[in-house]
Amino acid sequence: MALLFLAVAFDPVFGQTLPVEKGTNALLASARASGQGMRVVGPDLTNMQRTQPITGDISIETSEMGNRWSHVQNTDGMRVAATFTSGGTRYEITVEKPMPRHPLGQYTTWSGVVYDHEMHGDTGIGTAKLPTMKPEIALWGWGTVKRDGQVIAAMAPVHVMVSSGDRPMPGIMLEVDTEDKTLTAEPDGYIHVMWPKVEQLQMPTAQTQTRMIVGWIAMIGIAGLFGWLAYSETGRRTDLT
C-alpha cells in the first residue's frame, strides 16, 4: 500500500486540475497551433489542391477516460477553441461536448477521445479518401460555430486530429460537418481547416507509466497475498495432522 501511495503521489499530474472534471482516471493531453494555415474549399473536402489561406489559432485539451462497455458509464472530456479568418470572414469554433458514439453507428468514436490509434485509409474509421493516419490526439464532439460573431450552428459534428513529426499530414486538422455537409450557412456545407505545424503537444506518457507501475504493484500484491494464504493453509493442515 505504501508503494501504491508513492506511485500515485509522485505522478506529475497528481493534484492537477483536469481540463474537464470527469474523474481521477483521466489521461490528459493538450495541443496548440497558430499562425498561417489553409482551408479546403469546393465539393471535395479531401482535395488539398483547392484551398485558401487562413490565419488564426487553435487550442485543444482532452481527458480520455478509457473505453467501457456503456457510453453512459464513460464520457471523455474535451475543450477545443479555434479562431481564424478565412476570406475576410472571422470564425469561432468551440467544442466542449463529446460525441460518445457516431450518430449513425458507422464507426467507433472511442467515447469521444482516443490517443495514437489508426484511422482513415482502409481502417473503416472516417473517410477512406484520406491516407491512413495515426494521430497523437483525435476527438469527436459537438461544437458551436460562429461567423462574424453570429452563431450559424449550435450542435455541429466536429472531428479534430493532431499529428506531429513525420506522421502523414502533420499538423492540426479541424473538420466541421464534413460527412453530411449540412452546415447550410456555408457555401460548401462544411468547414475543413488545417494548421501545418503543432506548436505545443503534451501527451500523458508519465500518467500511462504510473498506471503501469500501479498495475504491476497491485498484481504483485495480489499474488503475494494468495501465496501467503496458500502457505498459511498448508501450515494449518500440517499442524492438524
HELIX and SHEET records of a PDB file:
HELIX    1   1 ALA A    2  ALA A    9  1                                   8    
HELIX    2   2 TRP A  110  GLY A  112  5                                   3    
HELIX    3   3 THR A  205  LEU A  240  1                                  36    
SHEET    1   A 9 VAL A 113  TYR A 115  0                                        
SHEET    2   A 9 ILE A 137  ARG A 147 -1                                        
SHEET    3   A 9 THR A  89  PRO A  98 -1                                        
SHEET    4   A 9 GLY A  77  SER A  86 -1                                        
SHEET    5   A 9 THR A  51  GLU A  64 -1                                        
SHEET    6   A 9 LEU A  27  VAL A  40 -1                                        
SHEET    7   A 9 ILE A 191  TRP A 195 -1                                        
SHEET    8   A 9 GLY A 171  VAL A 176 -1                                        
SHEET    9   A 9 GLN A 150  SER A 163 -1                                        
SHEET    1   B 7 VAL A 113  TYR A 115  0                                        
SHEET    2   B 7 ILE A 137  ARG A 147 -1                                        
SHEET    3   B 7 THR A  89  PRO A  98 -1                                        
SHEET    4   B 7 GLY A  77  SER A  86 -1                                        
SHEET    5   B 7 THR A  51  GLU A  64 -1                                        
SHEET    6   B 7 LEU A  27  VAL A  40 -1                                        
SHEET    7   B 7 GLN A 200  GLN A 202 -1                                        
END                                                                             
